[in-house]
Amino acid sequence: MKKVFYFFLLIFISNINSHEFNPAHLIINEINDEHVYESLWMYPVKNIGKRAVVIYPDNCSYESEDLYIQGKYIIEPGNLKCIDSLKGSSLQILNLSVLTDALVTLNFIENTFEGIVNVQNSSIAIPLEPNYYPKSYFLLGLNHLFDGFDHILFIFGLLFCISGVVNIIKTITAFTIAHSITLGLSIFDIVSLPQGTVEALISLTIVFLALEINKKDFNIRTPWIMAFGFGLLHGMGFAGALSEIGIANNQMILSLLFFNIGIEIAQLLLIPLPLLLIYISKKFNFLNIFKVILSFFIGSLGFYWFIDRVLGIIQ
């Protein structure tokens, strides 16, 4: 009976894909004080539905140039000529999907404005005063972890592999420090690997944790060391996703910091859920059964993603 259950579970999860963190990015650069701008509209190639379009203010005339594909994005360069400054006006982005947010960056001659647009809030008001802190990257960090199902499963698997409050704190801290280090190093091109390779290796970390979940004795006595090593790899994944859209403002350090803080807060918000599941399963004496199901679920998904990502590298 168990074999039949596992067979149908495998069929079910084989249709699940990890959603990649590929937000759209609209970059508008002011050329001169006569309200002339250059724009770059970056939209992910892999997207649900038709490509989203930018609606500029009525007092602006827009001229699009030829589209081209670069990496994971369809790029649409263009030129914008407005009667008045874009400050104090609003932009609208239509046809965004539920899985695709859009980062809007406006580089004026004297300052920068950034904001987030999504399917619930399709328009954005451009203030007269600049924003001094890149809060939009904080939201991107939150979305990156919550939208990245593979990273969520990794955290779940990690917490099910270890026991004890002290070990949990050490492990999560080691993972956080490690991916923060490589996030910074990768963004500044000090350390880097091809994004496809990184994503494939991340899926293997999920398979490894799935194999460890059912073991009575975790075979690594210092799990935080293992978490630190895996964190270095996951940090490259975070950096690769951020590098795809680019940090298009003049606040590189602050943008990177806010993005990382968003990831950390999202991670902290996720941790109570697996701990609660562990507590409940222990209380009602079905922890072993739950671990078997979770191990198979996480491992099958990780292995499926590994094959899918390796094929993506080859093709």
C-alpha positions in Angstrom: 0.0 0.0 0.0 2.9 2.4 0.8 4.4 1.8 -2.6 1.2 2.7 -4.3 0.9 5.9 -2.2 4.5 6.9 -3.1 3.9 6.2 -6.7 0.9 8.5 -7.0 2.7 11.1 -4.8 5.6 11.1 -7.3 3.3 11.6 -10.2 1.6 14.5 -8.4 4.8 16.4 -7.5 6.4 15.9 -10.9 4.1 18.6 -12.2 5.2 21.1 -9.6 7.8 23.7 -10.7 9.8 26.0 -8.6 8.9 29.5 -9.5 12.1 31.5 -10.4 12.6 34.9 -9.0 12.4 37.0 -12.1 10.7 40.4 -11.4 10.3 42.8 -14.3 12.3 46.0 -14.2 11.5 49.4 -15.7 14.6 51.7 -15.7 14.1 55.3 -16.8 17.1 57.6 -17.0 16.7 61.4 -17.3 18.9 62.7 -20.0 18.6 66.5 -19.6 16.5 69.1 -17.8 14.2 69.4 -20.9 12.3 66.2 -19.6 13.9 63.8 -22.1 14.4 60.3 -20.8 15.7 56.9 -22.0 13.8 53.8 -20.8 14.6 50.1 -20.6 11.7 47.7 -20.0 12.9 44.3 -18.9 10.3 41.5 -18.8 10.9 37.8 -18.0 10.7 35.5 -21.0 9.1 32.7 -18.9 5.9 34.4 -17.9 2.2 33.5 -17.4 0.1 35.3 -20.0 1.1 38.0 -22.4 3.8 40.5 -21.8 3.0 43.4 -19.5 3.0 47.0 -21.0 4.0 50.3 -19.5 1.5 53.2 -19.7 3.3 56.5 -19.4 1.7 59.8 -18.4 -0.5 61.6 -21.0 1.9 64.5 -21.3 4.6 62.2 -22.6 5.3 60.7 -26.0 7.0 57.3 -26.2 9.1 55.8 -29.0 10.0 52.1 -28.7 13.1 50.6 -30.3 13.6 47.0 -31.4 13.0 44.3 -28.8 15.7 41.7 -28.0 16.3 38.9 -25.6 19.0 39.0 -23.0 19.3 36.2 -20.6 16.0 35.6 -19.0 14.5 38.8 -20.1 12.8 40.4 -23.1 14.4 43.9 -23.4 12.5 46.9 -24.8 14.6 50.1 -25.1 12.8 53.3 -25.7 12.8 57.1 -25.6 10.5 59.3 -23.7 9.8 63.0 -24.2 7.5 64.8 -21.7 6.1 68.3 -21.4 6.7 68.3 -17.7 8.9 66.4 -15.3 7.9 62.8 -14.4 8.0 63.9 -10.8 4.5 64.3 -9.4 3.0 62.1 -12.1 2.2 58.4 -12.2 3.0 55.3 -14.2 0.9 52.2 -14.8 2.0 48.7 -15.8 -0.8 46.5 -17.1 -1.0 42.7 -17.6 1.4 41.8 -14.8 0.9 38.2 -13.7 0.3 37.1 -10.1 3.9 35.8 -10.0 5.6 38.8 -11.5 6.2 42.1 -9.7 7.9 45.0 -11.4 10.6 47.1 -9.9 10.5 50.7 -11.2 13.7 52.8 -11.1 13.7 56.4 -12.2 17.2 58.0 -12.2 16.7 61.7 -12.3 19.7 64.0 -12.8 19.9 64.9 -9.1 18.3 61.9 -7.3 16.7 58.5 -7.7 13.2 57.1 -7.1 12.2 53.4 -6.9 9.0 51.5 -6.3 7.3 48.2 -6.7 4.2 47.5 -9.0 2.3 44.3 -8.9 -1.0 42.9 -10.2 -2.9 44.3 -7.1 -1.4 47.8 -7.5 -0.7 48.4 -11.1 0.1 52.1 -10.8 2.8 54.0 -9.0 2.9 57.6 -8.0 6.2 59.4 -8.5 6.8 61.8 -5.6 8.3 65.2 -5.9 10.8 64.5 -3.2 13.4 61.7 -3.6 13.4 58.5 -1.5 16.7 58.2 0.4 16.4 54.5 1.2 15.9 51.8 -1.4 12.9 50.1 0.3 11.8 48.5 -2.9 14.8 46.1 -2.6 13.6 45.1 0.8 10.2 44.0 -0.8 12.1 42.2 -3.5 14.1 40.3 -0.9 10.8 39.2 0.8 9.3 38.2 -2.5 12.4 36.3 -3.5 12.2 33.9 -0.6 8.4 33.6 -0.5 8.3 33.0 -4.2 11.2 30.6 -4.2 9.7 27.3 -3.3 13.0 25.5 -3.5 14.5 27.8 -0.8 11.4 27.3 1.4 11.8 23.5 1.1 15.5 23.8 2.0 14.7 25.6 5.2 12.0 23.0 6.0 14.3 20.1 5.4 17.1 21.8 7.4 15.0 22.2 10.5 13.7 18.6 10.3 17.3 17.3 10.2 18.4 18.9 13.5 17.1 19.0 17.0 17.7 21.2 20.0 17.1 24.9 20.3 20.9 25.7 20.4 21.6 23.7 17.3 18.7 25.3 15.4 19.9 28.8 16.3 23.5 28.0 15.3 22.4 26.4 12.1 20.1 29.2 10.9 22.7 31.8 11.9 25.4 30.0 10.0 23.2 29.7 6.9 22.3 33.4 7.1 25.9 34.6 7.5 27.1 32.4 4.7 24.5 33.4 2.1 25.0 37.1 3.1 28.7 36.8 2.4 28.3 35.2 -1.0 25.5 37.6 -1.9 27.8 40.5 -1.5 30.8 38.9 -3.1 28.8 37.7 -6.1 27.2 41.1 -6.7 30.6 42.7 -6.9 31.9 39.9 -9.2 34.5 38.7 -6.6 33.0 35.2 -6.6 30.6 33.9 -9.2 29.3 30.7 -10.9 26.9 30.4 -13.9 23.4 30.8 -12.6 22.1 27.6 -14.2 24.9 25.6 -12.4 24.1 27.3 -9.1 20.3 26.5 -9.3 21.1 22.9 -10.2 23.4 22.5 -7.2 20.8 24.1 -4.9 18.3 21.4 -5.9 20.9 18.8 -4.9 21.1 20.4 -1.4 17.4 19.7 -1.1 17.9 16.1 -2.2 20.6 15.7 0.4 18.4 17.1 3.2 15.6 14.8 2.2 17.9 11.8 2.6 18.9 13.0 6.0 15.4 13.6 7.4 14.7 9.9 8.1 18.0 9.1 9.8 17.8 8.7 13.5 21.2 10.2 14.1 22.2 13.1 11.9 25.6 12.1 10.5 27.1 15.5 10.8 27.7 16.4 14.4 28.0 20.1 13.7 25.1 20.8 11.3 25.8 24.5 11.4 29.0 23.8 9.4 27.0 22.0 6.8 24.4 24.9 6.8 27.3 27.4 6.3 28.5 25.5 3.2 25.0 25.2 1.7 24.4 28.9 2.6 27.4 29.9 0.5 25.7 28.2 -2.5 22.3 29.7 -1.8 23.8 33.1 -1.6 25.1 32.8 -5.1 21.5 31.9 -6.1 20.2 35.0 -4.5 22.9 37.1 -6.1 22.3 35.6 -9.5 18.6 36.5 -9.4 19.4 40.1 -8.3 22.1 40.5 -11.0 19.6 39.5 -13.7 17.5 42.6 -13.0 20.4 44.7 -12.0 20.8 47.4 -9.3 20.2 50.4 -11.5 20.5 53.2 -8.9 23.5 54.9 -7.3 23.0 53.2 -3.9 24.5 49.8 -4.6 25.5 49.1 -1.0 22.2 50.2 0.5 20.1 48.3 -2.1 22.1 45.1 -1.5 21.6 45.6 2.3 17.9 46.1 2.1 17.5 43.1 -0.3 19.4 40.9 2.2 17.3 42.2 5.1 14.2 41.3 3.2 15.5 37.7 2.7 16.4 37.4 6.4 13.0 38.6 7.6 11.1 36.3 5.2 13.3 33.4 6.4 12.5 34.2 10.1 8.8 34.4 9.3 9.0 30.9 7.8 10.9 29.2 10.6 7.9 28.9 13.1 5.8 26.8 10.7 8.1 23.7 10.5 8.8 24.0 14.2 5.1 23.9 14.8 4.7 20.9 12.6 7.4 19.1 14.4 5.8 19.9 17.8 2.3 18.7 16.7 3.6 15.5 15.1 5.6 14.7 18.2 2.6 15.4 20.5 0.3 13.0 18.5 3.0 10.4 17.8 3.1 10.5 14.1 6.5 12.2 13.7 8.1 9.2 12.0 5.3 8.9 9.4 5.4 12.6 8.8 9.1 12.5 8.2 8.8 9.7 5.7 6.2 11.6 3.7 8.1 14.9 3.9 11.4 13.2 3.0 9.8 11.6 -0.1 8.1 14.9 -1.1 11.1 17.1 -0.7 13.5 14.6 -2.2 11.4 13.9 -5.3 10.9 17.6 -5.9 14.6 18.3 -5.5 15.6 15.5 -7.9 13.0 16.6 -10.4 14.3 20.2 -10.3 17.9 19.0 -10.6 17.0 17.1 -13.8 15.0 20.0 -15.2 17.8 22.5 -14.5 20.5 20.3 -15.9 18.5 19.9 -19.1 18.1 23.7 -19.1 21.9 24.1 -19.0 22.4 21.6 -21.8 19.8 23.0 -24.1 
